[in-house]
Amino acid sequence: MSDWSWEIDGWMILIGALCAGAAALLGNFLVLRRMSLLGDAISHAVLPGLAAAFIFTGQRQGIVMFVGAAVVGVLTVVLTEMARQYGRVDEGASIGIVFTGLFAVGLILISLDAAKRVDLDASCVLYGSLELAVLDHVQFLGLSVPRVVIPLAIVFVLNAAFVIGLYRPLKVSTFDPQLAAAQGVQVSLIHYSLAAFVAVTAVASFEAVGNILVVAMFVVPPVTAWLLTDRLSVMIVLSVVVGVVAAVLGHLSAMTVPTWFGGMLSLVLGCMHWFSGGEAIELPTIGKSNTAGMIAVVAGLLMVLAALLGPQKGILSRGLRSLRVALKILSEDVLAAIYRAELQGQASVATRTIRGNLLVSSIRARLVLGWLKWQRFVVERDQQLSLAGDGRRQAQNIVRSHRLWEQYLASEASGLTDRELHEGAERFEHFTDRQLRERLNAETNAPDVDPHGQPIPPEA
């Protein structure tokens, strides 16, 4: 990090953060409307609009460039709808047809000799030139700032104003377009306005970070935020935070990650030097990687972490919840089995018998029994299990729930076999609390026995 310079690296992080934040603000609605591909399409399709605007103005900056991009962005949506309706193809195919065609036209315009006056470069459009953009400074409010910061900051503010000012219409039209239309919301106008803002954001980001990063920022931070929350307002804020964090960590990674490979390369070349008998081997120069690309990589890694560790939708959290429910059901089955044995006059049940009746792997059976013993719900002596403490209370309520459900099912659904009654009660008993047991008891007129003549225990 000895090469760190606030005059260069600080501006690069700010530019990346502005781009990521501006794109993420709109990307939330693209993701929730299932229009993520449309964001990609618009980002590619605005290229002919940029080229045409330059032909008329001869300048790469100015309001005309943004107007040209916005017009083509709206045109992309219109042509997509026309291809879908009149061409009778699905939305994905119509988007692919339109954006590839417009993007090809844009590339032709900036590549043909007749269009050499268009001061655009295809690779710059794709990858950006963040490292060079920070060197082109202008005076703004008495400060020397990179030129690309000004349009990006303006676009970020405009996007924030658009999302905040039209939050309710955007929200309603995103989740229920029919309800929004019934409430007087101009759904089509909102749709096309969103497309125009997406196009303008893409244009503002082209020179600095290129098309690839802006497309990633339209999708990845919002998806990451969606994995972490179910509230739209929180999702919007989180998506911007994720984009900013990705910009910071992405630039730092672009500076440090190549040095790791440089160290490994030095080790490899050192071994080659030793095996070659001391012949000189020149060590290649390892520089920094592309910041825009690393920002996209870091954003992707953050999304993977959210997919794994998200509190509600994460793979691990869902797996742990499923495991917890499974262990709860198994533990209650163990307690109920011991309680039923007690009702039949047995003081305890053999541990081996319990393990065999659980019909699960030995590891899971040992885990359940170990947890019950640790909680002091059961006591094991001489390979025999008996109830203890709160274990007996829980077991009694589980058996009560089971037998009340059997009685309820027998009274409400006549003709069920004993096996069907047992299996139905087995499914419901583990999710029955005291309030529901009281309702079942009232609905079945407080029975003393279940349909099999077994006594229903009182509430413990």
C-alpha positions, 0 to 999 in steps of 0.5 A: 500500500506504499503506492497509495495516493489520495489524489488518485486512489481516493478519486477512483474509489469515489467514482466507483462508489458513485457509479455503484450507488447510482446503478444500485438505486435503480437496480432494485426495481429492475430486479424486483420487476424481473427486468434485470436483463432489460438493464443489461439491454439498455446499457448496451443499446444506448451505444448508437445514441451516444454515437449519433449525439456525437455526430450532431454535437462533436462533443463527448460531454453535454446534455445532448449525450444524455438525451440521446442515451435516454431516447435510445433507452426508451426506444429499447423498451418500446421495441422490446414490447413491440417485438414481444406483442407483434412478433409473438416471442417471449420477453427474453427473446425480444430483449435479446433481439433488440439490444443486440441489434442496437449494440451492433449498430453502435459498434458499426458507427464507432468503427467505420472509417466514415465515423472516425469523428466519433471519439469513442472506443469500443473497449472503453465502452466495455471496460472503462478507463477509471485509471485515466479518468482521474487524471482529467481534472476540471475546476468545479466550485473552486476545486479541482476534481476529475471531470467524470465525477461531476456527471456521476454525482449529478446522476446519483442525486437525480436517481436518488430524487427519482426513487425517493420522490416516486417511491410509492408509485414505483413500489405499487407498480412494481409489486401490483401493476393492476392495483397501481393502475386502479389507483391512478398511477401512470404505470407505463410512464413509470416504466419508461421513466425507469428505462430513461434513468437506466440509460442515463446512468449507463452513459454517465458510467461508460467513460469511467467504469465501462459497460460491464461494471455498470451492468453488474451494479444494476443487478448484484448489489440489489440481489445482495440486499434482497438476500438480506432483507424483505423490506423495500426501503431497507433493501434500497439502502443496503444495495447502495451500501453494498455498492460503496463497500464493493467500490472500496474493497474492489480498488484495494483488491486491485492494488494488492491482489496482483502482488500475491501472484507476484510473490508466487511467480517469484517463488516459481522463477526462483525454483526455475533459476535453481534448476537451470543452473543459475541462469538469469531469469527476468522477473516480469513486472506485476502491476495493479489489476483493473479497478472496475473489474475488481469492483465487480468481482468483490460485489459478486463475492459479497453476493455469494456471502449473502447467499450463504449467510443471509439471516432469512434466505441464506443457504446456511441459515435455511439449512440450520433452521431445517436442522433445528426443526428436524432435531426438535421433532426427533427430540419430541418423538423421543420424549413422547416415546418414553412417556408412552412407555411410562403410561404402560408401566415401564420406568425407562426405555432402552437406549438402543430401542429408542435409536432404532425407532427414530429411523434416522442415521446413528449420528443424528440419533446420538446428537438428539439423545446427547442434546436431551441429556445435556438439557436434562430432559432425560437421564440415562442409567445403564443404557436406559432412558427415563424422563426428568425435569421439563422433559416430562412436561414437554412429553405430556403436552406432546402426547396430549397434542397428538391425541387431541388431533386424533380426536379432532380428525376423527370427529371432523373427517369420518371414515379415516383409518387408524393409520390415517388418524395417527399419521395426521396427528403425527404431522401436526403435534410438533407445531401445536402450542397451548392455545391451539390445544385449548381450541382443539379441546373445546372443539372436541368437547374436552374428551377424556380419551382419543378414538383408540380409547387411550387417555388424553393427558391433562395440560402440563 
